[in-house]
Amino acid sequence: MKHQLVKLVSDQAGITEGQADQAVEAVIGYFKTRLPAETNEEIVTLVQGHNGDAVQS
């Protein structure tokens, strides 16, 4: 799912996939600092999806 998010951000913002990846990571990091631990785990699991894309801490 992370790859899909990166592609969506890249396409809609008109930026490279590398830049979009950084943007997605920034949003995930923002949520990690402001949401309960259980919610963070759900977000990480959702973003990792079935293809096993790792989310960096």
Distance bins in CASP14 RR format, pairs under 12 A and 6 or more apart:
PFRMAT RR
TARGET T0000
AUTHOR 0000-0000-0000
RMODE 2
METHOD distances of the structure
MODEL  1
1 7 0 0 0 0 0 1 0 0 0 0 0
1 8 0 0 0 0 0 1 0 0 0 0 0
1 24 0 0 0 0 0 1 0 0 0 0 0
1 28 0 0 0 0 0 1 0 0 0 0 0
1 43 0 0 0 0 0 1 0 0 0 0 0
1 44 0 0 0 0 0 1 0 0 0 0 0
1 45 0 0 0 0 1 0 0 0 0 0 0
1 46 1 0 0 1 0 0 0 0 0 0 0
1 47 1 0 1 0 0 0 0 0 0 0 0
1 48 1 0 0 1 0 0 0 0 0 0 0
1 49 1 0 1 0 0 0 0 0 0 0 0
1 50 1 0 0 1 0 0 0 0 0 0 0
1 51 1 0 0 1 0 0 0 0 0 0 0
1 52 0 0 0 0 1 0 0 0 0 0 0
1 53 1 0 0 1 0 0 0 0 0 0 0
1 55 0 0 0 0 0 1 0 0 0 0 0
2 8 0 0 0 0 0 1 0 0 0 0 0
2 9 0 0 0 0 0 1 0 0 0 0 0
2 17 0 0 0 0 0 1 0 0 0 0 0
2 20 0 0 0 0 0 1 0 0 0 0 0
2 21 0 0 0 0 1 0 0 0 0 0 0
2 23 0 0 0 0 0 1 0 0 0 0 0
2 24 1 0 0 1 0 0 0 0 0 0 0
2 25 0 0 0 0 1 0 0 0 0 0 0
2 27 0 0 0 0 0 1 0 0 0 0 0
2 28 0 0 0 0 1 0 0 0 0 0 0
2 43 0 0 0 0 0 1 0 0 0 0 0
2 44 0 0 0 0 1 0 0 0 0 0 0
2 45 0 0 0 0 0 1 0 0 0 0 0
2 46 0 0 0 0 1 0 0 0 0 0 0
2 47 1 0 1 0 0 0 0 0 0 0 0
2 48 1 0 0 1 0 0 0 0 0 0 0
2 49 1 0 0 1 0 0 0 0 0 0 0
2 50 0 0 0 0 0 1 0 0 0 0 0
2 51 0 0 0 0 1 0 0 0 0 0 0
2 52 0 0 0 0 1 0 0 0 0 0 0
2 53 1 0 1 0 0 0 0 0 0 0 0
2 54 0 0 0 0 1 0 0 0 0 0 0
2 55 1 0 0 1 0 0 0 0 0 0 0
2 56 0 0 0 0 0 1 0 0 0 0 0
3 9 0 0 0 0 0 1 0 0 0 0 0
3 10 0 0 0 0 0 1 0 0 0 0 0
3 17 0 0 0 0 1 0 0 0 0 0 0
3 18 0 0 0 0 0 1 0 0 0 0 0
3 20 0 0 0 0 0 1 0 0 0 0 0
3 21 0 0 0 0 1 0 0 0 0 0 0
3 24 0 0 0 0 1 0 0 0 0 0 0
3 47 0 0 0 0 1 0 0 0 0 0 0
3 48 0 0 0 0 0 1 0 0 0 0 0
3 49 0 0 0 0 1 0 0 0 0 0 0
3 50 0 0 0 0 0 1 0 0 0 0 0
3 51 1 0 0 1 0 0 0 0 0 0 0
3 52 0 0 0 0 1 0 0 0 0 0 0
3 53 1 0 0 1 0 0 0 0 0 0 0
3 54 0 0 0 0 0 1 0 0 0 0 0
3 55 0 0 0 0 0 1 0 0 0 0 0
4 10 0 0 0 0 0 1 0 0 0 0 0
4 11 0 0 0 0 0 1 0 0 0 0 0
4 17 0 0 0 0 0 1 0 0 0 0 0
4 20 0 0 0 0 0 1 0 0 0 0 0
4 21 0 0 0 0 0 1 0 0 0 0 0
4 24 0 0 0 0 0 1 0 0 0 0 0
4 46 0 0 0 0 0 1 0 0 0 0 0
4 47 0 0 0 0 1 0 0 0 0 0 0
4 48 0 0 0 0 0 1 0 0 0 0 0
4 49 0 0 0 0 1 0 0 0 0 0 0
4 50 0 0 0 0 0 1 0 0 0 0 0
4 51 0 0 0 0 1 0 0 0 0 0 0
4 53 0 0 0 0 1 0 0 0 0 0 0
5 11 0 0 0 0 0 1 0 0 0 0 0
5 12 0 0 0 0 0 1 0 0 0 0 0
5 13 0 0 0 0 0 1 0 0 0 0 0
5 17 0 0 0 0 0 1 0 0 0 0 0
5 20 0 0 0 0 1 0 0 0 0 0 0
5 21 0 0 0 0 1 0 0 0 0 0 0
5 23 0 0 0 0 1 0 0 0 0 0 0
5 24 1 0 1 0 0 0 0 0 0 0 0
5 25 0 0 0 0 0 1 0 0 0 0 0
5 26 0 0 0 0 0 1 0 0 0 0 0
5 27 0 0 0 0 1 0 0 0 0 0 0
5 28 0 0 0 0 1 0 0 0 0 0 0
5 43 0 0 0 0 0 1 0 0 0 0 0
5 46 0 0 0 0 1 0 0 0 0 0 0
5 47 1 0 0 1 0 0 0 0 0 0 0
5 48 0 0 0 0 0 1 0 0 0 0 0
5 49 0 0 0 0 0 1 0 0 0 0 0
5 53 0 0 0 0 1 0 0 0 0 0 0
5 55 0 0 0 0 0 1 0 0 0 0 0
6 12 0 0 0 0 0 1 0 0 0 0 0
6 13 0 0 0 0 0 1 0 0 0 0 0
6 15 0 0 0 0 0 1 0 0 0 0 0
6 16 0 0 0 0 1 0 0 0 0 0 0
6 17 1 0 1 0 0 0 0 0 0 0 0
6 18 1 0 0 1 0 0 0 0 0 0 0
6 19 0 0 0 0 1 0 0 0 0 0 0
6 20 1 0 1 0 0 0 0 0 0 0 0
6 21 1 0 1 0 0 0 0 0 0 0 0
6 22 0 0 0 0 1 0 0 0 0 0 0
6 23 0 0 0 0 1 0 0 0 0 0 0
6 24 1 0 1 0 0 0 0 0 0 0 0
6 25 0 0 0 0 1 0 0 0 0 0 0
6 27 0 0 0 0 0 1 0 0 0 0 0
6 28 0 0 0 0 0 1 0 0 0 0 0
6 47 0 0 0 0 0 1 0 0 0 0 0
6 51 0 0 0 0 0 1 0 0 0 0 0
6 53 0 0 0 0 1 0 0 0 0 0 0
6 55 0 0 0 0 0 1 0 0 0 0 0
7 13 0 0 0 0 0 1 0 0 0 0 0
7 14 0 0 0 0 0 1 0 0 0 0 0
7 15 0 0 0 0 0 1 0 0 0 0 0
7 16 0 0 0 0 0 1 0 0 0 0 0
7 17 1 0 0 1 0 0 0 0 0 0 0
7 18 0 0 0 0 0 1 0 0 0 0 0
7 20 1 0 0 1 0 0 0 0 0 0 0
7 21 0 0 0 0 1 0 0 0 0 0 0
7 24 0 0 0 0 0 1 0 0 0 0 0
7 53 0 0 0 0 0 1 0 0 0 0 0
8 14 0 0 0 0 0 1 0 0 0 0 0
8 15 0 0 0 0 0 1 0 0 0 0 0
8 17 0 0 0 0 0 1 0 0 0 0 0
8 20 0 0 0 0 1 0 0 0 0 0 0
8 21 0 0 0 0 0 1 0 0 0 0 0
8 23 0 0 0 0 0 1 0 0 0 0 0
8 24 0 0 0 0 1 0 0 0 0 0 0
9 15 1 0 0 1 0 0 0 0 0 0 0
9 16 0 0 0 0 0 1 0 0 0 0 0
9 17 0 0 0 0 1 0 0 0 0 0 0
9 18 0 0 0 0 1 0 0 0 0 0 0
9 19 0 0 0 0 1 0 0 0 0 0 0
9 20 1 1 0 0 0 0 0 0 0 0 0
9 21 0 0 0 0 1 0 0 0 0 0 0
9 22 0 0 0 0 1 0 0 0 0 0 0
9 23 1 0 1 0 0 0 0 0 0 0 0
9 24 1 0 0 1 0 0 0 0 0 0 0
9 25 0 0 0 0 0 1 0 0 0 0 0
9 26 0 0 0 0 0 1 0 0 0 0 0
9 27 0 0 0 0 1 0 0 0 0 0 0
9 28 0 0 0 0 0 1 0 0 0 0 0
10 16 1 0 0 1 0 0 0 0 0 0 0
10 17 1 0 1 0 0 0 0 0 0 0 0
10 18 1 0 0 1 0 0 0 0 0 0 0
10 19 1 0 0 1 0 0 0 0 0 0 0
10 20 1 1 0 0 0 0 0 0 0 0 0
10 21 0 0 0 0 1 0 0 0 0 0 0
10 22 0 0 0 0 0 1 0 0 0 0 0
10 23 0 0 0 0 1 0 0 0 0 0 0
10 24 0 0 0 0 1 0 0 0 0 0 0
11 17 0 0 0 0 1 0 0 0 0 0 0
11 20 0 0 0 0 1 0 0 0 0 0 0
12 20 0 0 0 0 1 0 0 0 0 0 0
12 23 0 0 0 0 0 1 0 0 0 0 0
13 19 1 0 0 1 0 0 0 0 0 0 0
13 20 1 0 0 1 0 0 0 0 0 0 0
13 21 0 0 0 0 0 1 0 0 0 0 0
13 22 0 0 0 0 0 1 0 0 0 0 0
13 23 1 0 0 1 0 0 0 0 0 0 0
13 24 0 0 0 0 0 1 0 0 0 0 0
14 20 0 0 0 0 1 0 0 0 0 0 0
14 23 0 0 0 0 0 1 0 0 0 0 0
15 21 0 0 0 0 1 0 0 0 0 0 0
15 22 0 0 0 0 1 0 0 0 0 0 0
15 23 1 0 0 1 0 0 0 0 0 0 0
15 24 0 0 0 0 0 1 0 0 0 0 0
16 22 0 0 0 0 1 0 0 0 0 0 0
16 23 0 0 0 0 0 1 0 0 0 0 0
17 23 0 0 0 0 0 1 0 0 0 0 0
17 24 0 0 0 0 0 1 0 0 0 0 0
18 24 0 0 0 0 1 0 0 0 0 0 0
18 25 0 0 0 0 1 0 0 0 0 0 0
19 25 0 0 0 0 0 1 0 0 0 0 0
19 26 0 0 0 0 0 1 0 0 0 0 0
20 26 0 0 0 0 0 1 0 0 0 0 0
20 27 0 0 0 0 0 1 0 0 0 0 0
21 27 0 0 0 0 0 1 0 0 0 0 0
21 28 0 0 0 0 0 1 0 0 0 0 0
21 47 0 0 0 0 0 1 0 0 0 0 0
21 53 0 0 0 0 1 0 0 0 0 0 0
21 54 0 0 0 0 0 1 0 0 0 0 0
21 55 0 0 0 0 0 1 0 0 0 0 0
21 56 0 0 0 0 1 0 0 0 0 0 0
22 28 0 0 0 0 0 1 0 0 0 0 0
22 29 0 0 0 0 0 1 0 0 0 0 0
22 56 0 0 0 0 0 1 0 0 0 0 0
23 29 0 0 0 0 0 1 0 0 0 0 0
23 30 0 0 0 0 0 1 0 0 0 0 0
24 30 0 0 0 0 0 1 0 0 0 0 0
24 31 0 0 0 0 0 1 0 0 0 0 0
24 43 0 0 0 0 0 1 0 0 0 0 0
24 47 1 0 0 1 0 0 0 0 0 0 0
24 53 0 0 0 0 0 1 0 0 0 0 0
24 55 0 0 0 0 1 0 0 0 0 0 0
24 56 0 0 0 0 0 1 0 0 0 0 0
25 31 0 0 0 0 0 1 0 0 0 0 0
25 32 0 0 0 0 0 1 0 0 0 0 0
25 44 0 0 0 0 0 1 0 0 0 0 0
25 47 0 0 0 0 1 0 0 0 0 0 0
25 53 0 0 0 0 0 1 0 0 0 0 0
25 54 0 0 0 0 0 1 0 0 0 0 0
25 55 1 0 0 1 0 0 0 0 0 0 0
25 56 1 0 0 1 0 0 0 0 0 0 0
25 57 0 0 0 0 1 0 0 0 0 0 0
26 32 0 0 0 0 0 1 0 0 0 0 0
26 33 0 0 0 0 0 1 0 0 0 0 0
26 55 0 0 0 0 0 1 0 0 0 0 0
26 56 0 0 0 0 0 1 0 0 0 0 0
27 33 0 0 0 0 0 1 0 0 0 0 0
27 34 0 0 0 0 0 1 0 0 0 0 0
27 35 0 0 0 0 0 1 0 0 0 0 0
27 43 0 0 0 0 1 0 0 0 0 0 0
27 47 0 0 0 0 1 0 0 0 0 0 0
27 55 0 0 0 0 0 1 0 0 0 0 0
28 34 0 0 0 0 0 1 0 0 0 0 0
28 35 0 0 0 0 0 1 0 0 0 0 0
28 39 0 0 0 0 0 1 0 0 0 0 0
28 40 0 0 0 0 1 0 0 0 0 0 0
28 42 0 0 0 0 0 1 0 0 0 0 0
28 43 1 0 0 1 0 0 0 0 0 0 0
28 44 1 0 0 1 0 0 0 0 0 0 0
28 45 0 0 0 0 0 1 0 0 0 0 0
28 46 0 0 0 0 0 1 0 0 0 0 0
28 47 1 0 0 1 0 0 0 0 0 0 0
28 48 0 0 0 0 0 1 0 0 0 0 0
28 53 0 0 0 0 0 1 0 0 0 0 0
28 54 0 0 0 0 0 1 0 0 0 0 0
28 55 1 0 1 0 0 0 0 0 0 0 0
28 56 0 0 0 0 1 0 0 0 0 0 0
28 57 0 0 0 0 1 0 0 0 0 0 0
29 35 0 0 0 0 1 0 0 0 0 0 0
29 40 0 0 0 0 1 0 0 0 0 0 0
29 43 0 0 0 0 1 0 0 0 0 0 0
29 44 0 0 0 0 0 1 0 0 0 0 0
29 47 0 0 0 0 0 1 0 0 0 0 0
29 55 0 0 0 0 1 0 0 0 0 0 0
29 56 0 0 0 0 1 0 0 0 0 0 0
29 57 0 0 0 0 1 0 0 0 0 0 0
30 40 0 0 0 0 0 1 0 0 0 0 0
30 43 0 0 0 0 0 1 0 0 0 0 0
31 37 0 0 0 0 0 1 0 0 0 0 0
31 39 1 0 0 1 0 0 0 0 0 0 0
31 40 1 0 0 1 0 0 0 0 0 0 0
31 41 0 0 0 0 0 1 0 0 0 0 0
31 42 0 0 0 0 0 1 0 0 0 0 0
31 43 1 0 1 0 0 0 0 0 0 0 0
31 44 0 0 0 0 1 0 0 0 0 0 0
31 46 0 0 0 0 0 1 0 0 0 0 0
31 47 0 0 0 0 1 0 0 0 0 0 0
31 55 0 0 0 0 0 1 0 0 0 0 0
32 39 0 0 0 0 1 0 0 0 0 0 0
32 40 1 0 1 0 0 0 0 0 0 0 0
32 41 0 0 0 0 1 0 0 0 0 0 0
32 42 0 0 0 0 0 1 0 0 0 0 0
32 43 1 0 0 1 0 0 0 0 0 0 0
32 44 0 0 0 0 1 0 0 0 0 0 0
32 47 0 0 0 0 0 1 0 0 0 0 0
32 55 0 0 0 0 1 0 0 0 0 0 0
32 56 0 0 0 0 0 1 0 0 0 0 0
32 57 1 0 0 1 0 0 0 0 0 0 0
33 39 0 0 0 0 0 1 0 0 0 0 0
33 40 0 0 0 0 1 0 0 0 0 0 0
33 57 0 0 0 0 0 1 0 0 0 0 0
34 40 0 0 0 0 1 0 0 0 0 0 0
34 43 0 0 0 0 0 1 0 0 0 0 0
35 41 0 0 0 0 1 0 0 0 0 0 0
35 42 0 0 0 0 1 0 0 0 0 0 0
35 43 1 0 0 1 0 0 0 0 0 0 0
35 44 0 0 0 0 0 1 0 0 0 0 0
36 42 0 0 0 0 1 0 0 0 0 0 0
36 43 0 0 0 0 0 1 0 0 0 0 0
37 43 0 0 0 0 0 1 0 0 0 0 0
37 44 0 0 0 0 0 1 0 0 0 0 0
38 44 0 0 0 0 0 1 0 0 0 0 0
38 45 0 0 0 0 0 1 0 0 0 0 0
39 45 0 0 0 0 0 1 0 0 0 0 0
39 46 0 0 0 0 0 1 0 0 0 0 0
40 46 0 0 0 0 0 1 0 0 0 0 0
40 47 0 0 0 0 0 1 0 0 0 0 0
40 55 0 0 0 0 0 1 0 0 0 0 0
40 57 0 0 0 0 1 0 0 0 0 0 0
41 47 0 0 0 0 0 1 0 0 0 0 0
41 48 0 0 0 0 0 1 0 0 0 0 0
41 55 0 0 0 0 0 1 0 0 0 0 0
42 48 0 0 0 0 0 1 0 0 0 0 0
42 49 0 0 0 0 0 1 0 0 0 0 0
43 49 0 0 0 0 0 1 0 0 0 0 0
43 55 0 0 0 0 1 0 0 0 0 0 0
44 52 0 0 0 0 0 1 0 0 0 0 0
44 53 0 0 0 0 0 1 0 0 0 0 0
44 54 0 0 0 0 1 0 0 0 0 0 0
44 55 1 0 1 0 0 0 0 0 0 0 0
44 56 0 0 0 0 0 1 0 0 0 0 0
44 57 0 0 0 0 1 0 0 0 0 0 0
45 52 0 0 0 0 0 1 0 0 0 0 0
45 53 0 0 0 0 0 1 0 0 0 0 0
45 54 0 0 0 0 0 1 0 0 0 0 0
45 55 0 0 0 0 1 0 0 0 0 0 0
46 52 0 0 0 0 0 1 0 0 0 0 0
46 53 0 0 0 0 0 1 0 0 0 0 0
46 55 0 0 0 0 1 0 0 0 0 0 0
47 53 1 0 0 1 0 0 0 0 0 0 0
47 54 0 0 0 0 1 0 0 0 0 0 0
47 55 1 0 1 0 0 0 0 0 0 0 0
47 56 0 0 0 0 0 1 0 0 0 0 0
48 54 1 0 0 1 0 0 0 0 0 0 0
48 55 1 0 0 1 0 0 0 0 0 0 0
48 56 0 0 0 0 0 1 0 0 0 0 0
49 55 0 0 0 0 1 0 0 0 0 0 0
END
